[in-house]
Amino acid sequence: MLQIILAFTIIISFFLFIFSLFHIIFLQKLRYCNCEICHAYLTSSWRNDFINLSDWYAHLLRRSPTSTIKVHVLNNVITANPDNVEHILKTHFHNYPKGKQFSVILGDLLGRGIFNSDGDTWRFQRKLASLELGSVSVRVFAHEIVRNEIESRLIPILSSFSTTKPAGSVLDLQDVFKRFSFDTISKLSFGFDPDCLRLPFPTSELAVAFDTASTLSAKRALAPFPLLWKIKRLLRIGSEKKLKESIDVINRLAGDLIKQRRKTGLADNNDLISRFMAVVAEDDDEYLRDIVVSFLLAGRDTVAAGLTGFFWLLTRHPKVENRIREELDRVMGTGFDSVTASSDEMRNMDYLHATLYESMRLYPPVQFDSKFSLNDDVLSDGTFVRRGTRVTYHSYAMGRMSRIWGPDYEEFKPERWLDNEGKYRPENPVKYPVFQAGARVCIGKEMAIMEMKSIAVAIIRRFETRAASPEPSEGIRFAPGLTATVNGGLPVLVQERNA
């Protein structure tokens, strides 16, 4: 019987393979292209000169007179033109939803969550999330969670690597930031403490599943022929089998947490799941799961990615780090009586704020974002966009454009964000779309900045961190994923400072 089933599976697989070839050769023939860009993409010859796909795109966009390119085999228009970003995110917002194509790619992971929905579903979640994240009680609750995580876990971990560990012990700061942000967003979202940031750095089943699912979902978006991954999903083989297994883990654990919250009740709980459960139908736990998974993705990975880029730059620019310390001493006083800053104190840290924004200019947590054109359109630079085309604005490339930032765009220069009086000066979000712009501007922006600044204050004030190995000549190499994860992490040596 087993042999019959196996033979049947092989036959079905063979016919599906033949069908996929037919689909690629005939039905998708209009998307075949042998232009320079498409040929380099399909053959991966761009790797001969660039270590990251994002760096190759940045090179092509700098070379383009309009800062816009087309990757025909992906049916993708990519732009680093601020006028086009304004067109997509603001003036013609309704023509550029996430789209069904995007929903299919990330639907298994994000479901109907805010980052994978349009229309009434998106508006409902955004309105509710805006009210909750903007409330004083949630902001105070979030600040208290971050402060406790710093004082009870982050500082002891860093101190242990500075004093009790053998000399030369290396700490991966990227891993620390992921553990920190996973703890805090889990507490804020679920009222659940995964306790990831403790020695000997335990493995979280949910965190591992989340990493795997994010990476494999991102690889779907890079596939020139989507039918191939859809066939693998149908047959449950290869990467799609791993993705299904990871999502099953997420669904099981998220479902258990939702059931537990229903049992314990919603009263006197400030976590987001309790607040959402108060307005979502009792029989729609799947919708609750989608909402909270989206918050986990936003609150964990983006904060960790932003901090990794920030400290990677600081380890290579000690003068910037010293100037931040001078500001911390001026605002908080000298000594280590307090390593966590109040909200009022953080509002007076203009140079730290500028440094964070400058680091995210060069290393945005989300390197690009895509929409799909609902109808035929013409972008501000004259680029024609056919209905159904994927349209991408590339934040990573935009941070590397002399047309936007001037001839010193490659320099890490926090001063570009300060006015003549040393006060932080914001930029137009269509020029700096790290937090998006228009109707979809990031609603968790202030909370994310608060968490990143709090962690930065604690580490810079109390510790010296230096790169554990010489800077690689080629720069940062990113791993595939929905957010900017550094391949190999951020290994550092930690030394506690003298008061």
C-alpha positions in Angstrom: 0.0 0.0 0.0 2.8 2.4 0.9 4.5 1.7 -2.5 1.3 2.6 -4.3 0.9 5.8 -2.4 4.6 6.7 -3.1 4.2 5.9 -6.8 1.0 8.0 -7.0 2.8 10.9 -5.3 5.7 10.7 -7.8 3.3 10.7 -10.8 1.4 13.7 -9.4 4.6 15.5 -8.8 5.8 14.8 -12.3 2.6 16.2 -13.9 2.7 19.2 -11.7 6.3 19.8 -12.7 5.4 19.6 -16.4 2.5 21.9 -15.8 4.8 24.4 -14.0 7.2 24.4 -16.9 4.3 25.0 -19.3 3.1 27.9 -17.1 6.6 29.4 -17.0 7.3 29.0 -20.7 4.0 29.9 -22.2 1.7 31.7 -19.7 4.5 33.9 -18.3 6.4 34.4 -21.5 5.6 38.1 -21.4 7.6 38.4 -18.2 10.7 36.8 -19.7 13.3 39.4 -20.2 17.0 39.3 -21.1 17.8 43.0 -20.3 20.9 43.7 -18.2 18.9 43.9 -14.9 16.8 40.8 -15.4 19.7 38.8 -16.6 21.8 39.7 -13.6 18.9 38.9 -11.2 18.1 35.5 -12.8 21.7 34.4 -13.0 22.7 36.0 -9.6 25.7 37.6 -11.4 25.1 40.7 -9.3 26.8 38.8 -6.5 30.1 39.2 -8.3 30.2 42.9 -7.2 27.7 43.2 -4.3 27.3 41.2 -1.1 23.6 42.2 -0.7 20.7 42.4 -3.1 19.9 45.8 -1.5 23.3 47.2 -2.3 22.9 46.1 -6.0 19.5 47.8 -6.1 21.0 51.0 -4.5 23.7 51.0 -7.2 21.1 50.7 -10.0 18.8 53.4 -8.5 21.7 55.8 -8.2 22.6 55.1 -11.8 19.0 55.7 -13.0 18.2 59.3 -14.1 14.8 59.0 -12.4 16.0 56.9 -9.4 13.5 54.3 -10.6 14.1 50.9 -12.2 12.0 48.0 -13.5 12.8 44.3 -12.8 10.6 42.8 -15.5 10.9 39.2 -14.4 9.4 40.1 -11.0 6.9 42.5 -12.6 8.3 45.0 -10.2 8.9 48.8 -10.3 11.5 49.8 -7.7 12.0 53.5 -6.8 14.2 55.7 -4.6 12.5 58.9 -5.7 10.8 60.9 -2.9 8.2 62.3 -5.3 7.2 58.8 -6.3 7.1 57.7 -2.6 4.7 60.6 -1.9 2.6 59.5 -5.0 2.4 55.9 -3.7 1.9 56.5 0.0 -0.1 59.8 0.0 -1.6 61.4 -3.1 -2.5 58.1 -4.8 -2.7 55.9 -1.7 -6.0 54.2 -2.7 -4.4 52.9 -6.0 -1.6 51.2 -4.0 -3.0 48.7 -1.5 -1.0 45.8 -0.2 -3.0 43.8 -2.7 -4.0 40.2 -3.1 -0.6 39.1 -4.4 1.1 40.3 -1.2 -1.6 38.7 0.9 -0.9 35.4 -0.7 2.8 35.6 -0.1 2.5 36.4 3.6 -1.0 35.1 4.3 0.1 31.9 5.9 2.1 33.8 8.5 0.3 37.1 9.0 -3.3 36.0 8.0 -5.6 39.0 8.3 -3.2 41.1 10.4 -2.7 44.8 9.9 0.5 44.4 7.8 -1.3 42.0 5.4 -4.7 43.6 5.0 -6.5 46.4 3.2 -9.9 48.0 3.3 -12.2 47.7 6.3 -10.1 45.0 8.0 -7.0 47.3 7.9 -9.0 50.4 9.0 -10.5 48.6 12.0 -7.2 47.3 13.2 -5.4 50.6 12.6 -8.0 52.6 14.4 -8.1 50.3 17.4 -4.3 50.0 17.6 -3.9 53.8 17.3 -6.2 54.3 20.2 -4.5 51.7 22.4 -0.9 52.6 21.6 -1.7 56.2 21.9 -3.3 55.9 25.4 -1.3 57.1 28.4 -1.9 53.9 30.3 -0.4 51.7 27.5 2.6 54.0 27.1 3.3 54.0 30.8 2.9 50.2 30.9 5.3 49.8 27.9 7.9 52.1 29.5 7.7 50.1 32.8 8.2 46.8 30.9 11.2 48.2 29.1 12.7 49.6 32.3 12.3 46.4 34.2 13.8 44.3 31.4 16.8 46.7 31.4 17.4 46.7 35.1 16.6 43.0 35.9 18.0 41.3 32.8 20.0 43.4 30.3 22.4 45.1 32.8 23.1 41.8 34.7 23.8 40.0 31.4 26.2 42.7 30.1 27.9 42.8 33.6 28.4 39.1 33.6 30.2 39.2 30.3 32.3 42.1 31.5 33.4 40.7 34.9 32.7 37.0 35.5 33.1 35.6 32.0 36.7 34.6 30.9 38.6 37.5 29.3 37.8 37.9 25.7 34.3 36.4 25.9 32.2 37.5 23.0 28.6 38.5 23.2 26.3 38.7 20.2 24.4 42.0 20.7 22.0 41.2 17.9 20.9 38.1 19.7 20.6 40.1 22.9 18.4 42.7 21.2 16.2 40.0 19.7 15.8 38.4 23.1 15.1 41.7 24.8 12.5 42.9 22.3 10.8 39.4 22.2 10.5 39.5 26.0 9.1 43.1 26.0 6.7 42.7 23.1 5.4 39.4 24.4 4.6 41.1 27.8 3.0 44.0 26.1 1.0 42.0 23.5 0.1 38.8 25.4 0.9 39.6 29.1 3.2 36.6 28.7 6.9 36.5 29.7 9.0 34.1 27.6 12.1 35.0 29.8 14.5 34.8 26.8 17.1 37.3 28.1 18.8 35.2 30.7 21.8 32.9 30.9 22.5 30.4 29.4 20.2 32.0 26.7 17.4 29.5 26.5 15.8 28.5 23.2 12.3 29.8 22.7 10.1 27.5 20.6 8.0 30.5 19.5 11.0 32.7 18.7 12.7 30.0 16.6 9.4 29.3 14.7 8.9 33.0 14.1 12.4 33.4 12.7 12.0 30.4 10.4 8.6 31.5 9.2 9.8 35.1 8.6 12.8 34.0 6.5 10.9 31.5 4.4 8.0 33.9 3.8 10.5 36.6 2.6 12.0 34.1 0.2 8.6 33.6 -1.4 8.6 37.3 -2.4 12.0 37.0 -4.1 10.9 34.1 -6.3 10.7 35.1 -10.0 8.1 32.3 -10.6 5.6 32.1 -7.7 4.1 28.9 -9.0 7.1 27.0 -7.9 6.7 27.7 -4.2 3.0 27.2 -4.5 3.6 23.7 -5.9 6.0 23.0 -3.0 3.3 24.2 -0.6 0.7 21.9 -2.2 3.0 18.9 -1.9 4.4 20.0 1.5 8.0 19.6 0.5 11.2 21.5 0.9 11.1 25.0 2.3 7.3 25.1 2.2 7.2 22.0 4.5 9.5 23.8 7.0 7.3 27.0 6.7 4.1 25.0 7.4 5.7 23.3 10.5 6.9 26.7 11.8 3.5 28.3 11.4 1.8 25.3 13.1 4.0 26.0 16.1 3.1 29.7 16.1 -0.6 28.9 15.8 -0.5 26.4 18.6 1.4 28.6 21.0 -0.6 31.7 20.1 -3.8 29.8 20.5 -2.8 28.5 23.9 -2.1 32.1 25.1 -5.4 33.4 23.8 -7.3 30.5 25.5 -5.4 31.1 28.7 -6.3 34.8 28.7 -10.0 34.0 28.2 -9.8 31.8 31.2 -8.1 34.3 33.4 -10.3 37.2 32.3 -9.7 40.5 30.7 -10.1 42.8 33.7 -7.1 44.7 35.1 -4.9 43.6 32.2 -3.1 46.3 30.2 -1.7 43.9 27.5 -2.9 44.4 24.0 -4.5 41.0 23.5 -6.9 41.7 26.4 -7.8 45.1 24.9 -8.4 43.5 21.4 -10.4 40.6 22.9 -12.8 43.1 24.4 -13.9 44.2 20.9 -13.3 41.1 18.7 -16.0 38.4 18.5 -15.4 35.6 21.1 -15.5 32.9 18.4 -12.8 34.5 16.2 -9.6 33.5 17.9 -7.9 33.1 14.5 -8.4 36.8 13.9 -6.9 37.6 17.3 -3.9 35.4 16.5 -3.4 37.3 13.2 -3.5 40.6 15.0 -1.0 39.7 17.7 1.4 37.9 15.4 1.6 41.2 13.4 2.5 43.0 16.6 5.1 40.5 17.5 6.7 40.9 14.0 6.7 44.7 14.3 7.8 44.9 18.0 10.5 42.3 18.0 12.3 42.2 14.7 12.3 45.9 13.8 13.5 47.1 17.2 16.3 44.5 17.2 17.3 45.3 13.6 17.4 49.1 14.4 19.5 48.6 17.5 21.9 46.2 15.7 22.6 48.8 13.0 23.0 51.6 15.6 25.6 49.7 17.7 27.4 48.4 14.6 28.0 52.0 13.6 28.9 53.1 17.2 31.6 50.5 17.5 33.2 52.0 14.4 32.6 55.7 15.4 33.8 56.2 19.0 33.6 60.0 18.7 29.9 59.8 18.2 29.6 57.4 21.2 31.5 59.8 23.4 29.4 62.7 22.3 26.3 60.7 23.3 27.8 60.1 26.7 28.4 63.8 27.2 24.7 64.4 26.4 23.7 61.7 28.9 25.8 63.2 31.6 24.4 66.6 30.9 20.7 65.4 31.0 20.9 62.7 33.7 23.9 63.8 35.7 27.2 62.1 36.1 27.7 58.6 37.7 25.7 55.5 37.4 23.0 56.1 40.0 20.5 55.6 37.2 21.0 53.9 33.9 17.4 54.2 32.8 16.1 57.5 31.6 12.6 59.0 32.2 10.4 60.1 29.3 11.2 63.8 30.1 14.9 63.1 30.1 14.8 61.2 26.8 12.9 64.1 25.2 16.0 66.3 25.9 18.4 63.9 24.2 18.6 65.5 20.8 22.0 64.1 19.8 21.0 60.5 20.7 17.8 60.9 18.8 19.7 62.3 15.8 22.1 59.4 15.9 19.3 56.8 16.0 17.7 58.4 12.9 21.0 58.6 11.1 21.8 55.0 11.8 18.4 54.0 10.4 19.0 56.1 7.3 21.9 53.8 6.5 20.5 50.6 8.0 16.7 50.8 8.1 15.0 47.9 10.0 12.8 47.2 7.0 14.8 47.8 3.8 11.9 48.1 1.4 8.1 48.0 1.2 5.9 46.9 -1.7 2.4 47.7 -2.8 0.4 46.5 -5.9 -1.1 48.9 -8.4 -4.9 48.6 -8.5 -5.2 50.4 -11.9 -2.9 51.7 -14.6 -1.0 54.7 -13.4 1.9 57.1 -14.1 4.3 57.9 -11.2 5.6 61.4 -10.6 8.8 60.8 -12.6 6.8 59.6 -15.6 7.2 55.9 -15.0 4.2 54.0 -16.4 2.8 51.4 -14.0 0.5 48.7 -15.4 -2.4 47.4 -13.3 -1.2 44.5 -11.0 2.4 45.6 -11.0 4.4 45.4 -7.8 5.6 48.8 -6.8 8.4 49.0 -4.2 10.0 52.1 -2.5 13.4 51.2 -1.3 14.3 52.9 2.0 17.8 51.3 2.1 18.7 52.7 -1.3 17.1 56.1 -0.5 19.5 56.5 2.4 22.4 56.1 -0.1 21.3 58.7 -2.7 23.4 61.8 -3.2 20.3 63.4 -4.8 18.5 63.2 -1.4 21.3 63.5 1.2 24.1 65.3 -0.7 27.6 64.2 -1.6 28.4 63.0 1.9 25.5 60.4 1.9 28.0 57.6 2.7 29.1 59.3 5.9 27.6 58.4 9.3 26.8 62.0 10.3 24.2 62.6 13.1 24.7 66.3 12.8 22.7 66.3 9.5 19.6 65.9 11.8 20.4 68.9 14.0 19.6 72.6 13.5 22.0 75.4 14.3 21.0 75.2 18.0 21.7 71.5 18.3 18.0 70.6 18.4 16.7 67.6 16.5 15.2 68.5 13.1 12.9 66.0 11.4 12.9 65.2 7.7 9.9 64.8 5.4 8.8 61.2 5.7 8.7 60.7 1.9 12.4 61.5 1.9 13.0 59.2 4.9 10.2 56.5 4.7 11.7 54.3 7.4 8.4 54.6 9.3 6.4 54.8 6.1 4.3 57.9 5.4 0.7 59.0 4.8 -2.2 56.8 5.9 0.1 53.8 6.7 2.6 55.7 8.8 3.9 53.4 11.6 1.6 53.7 14.6 4.2 52.1 16.9 6.9 54.6 16.0 7.0 56.5 19.3 7.0 53.3 21.3 9.8 51.8 19.2 11.9 54.9 19.6 11.3 54.9 23.3 12.6 51.3 23.6 15.6 51.9 21.4 16.6 55.0 23.2 16.1 53.4 26.6 18.4 50.5 25.7 21.0 52.8 24.1 21.1 55.0 27.2 21.6 51.9 29.5 24.4 50.4 27.4 26.3 53.5 26.5 26.2 55.0 30.0 27.4 51.8 31.8 29.5 49.9 29.3 32.1 50.1 26.6 31.3 47.8 23.6 33.9 47.1 20.9 33.8 44.9 17.8 35.1 41.5 18.6 36.8 41.2 15.2 38.1 43.6 12.6 35.6 45.2 10.3 35.0 43.1 7.2 36.1 45.0 4.1 32.9 44.3 2.3 30.7 45.7 5.2 27.5 44.2 6.7 26.1 41.0 5.1 22.3 40.6 5.6 20.4 37.3 5.9 17.2 36.8 4.0 14.1 37.9 6.0 11.3 40.4 6.4 13.6 42.7 8.4 17.3 43.5 8.2 19.0 40.7 10.1 22.8 40.7 10.1 24.3 37.4 9.0 26.6 36.3 11.8 25.1 38.7 14.3 27.0 41.6 16.1 29.8 40.0 18.1 31.3 42.4 20.7 33.5 42.6 23.7 31.9 44.3 26.7 33.7 46.2 29.4 32.0 47.9 32.4 32.9 51.5 32.8 34.2 53.0 36.0 31.8 55.5 37.6 
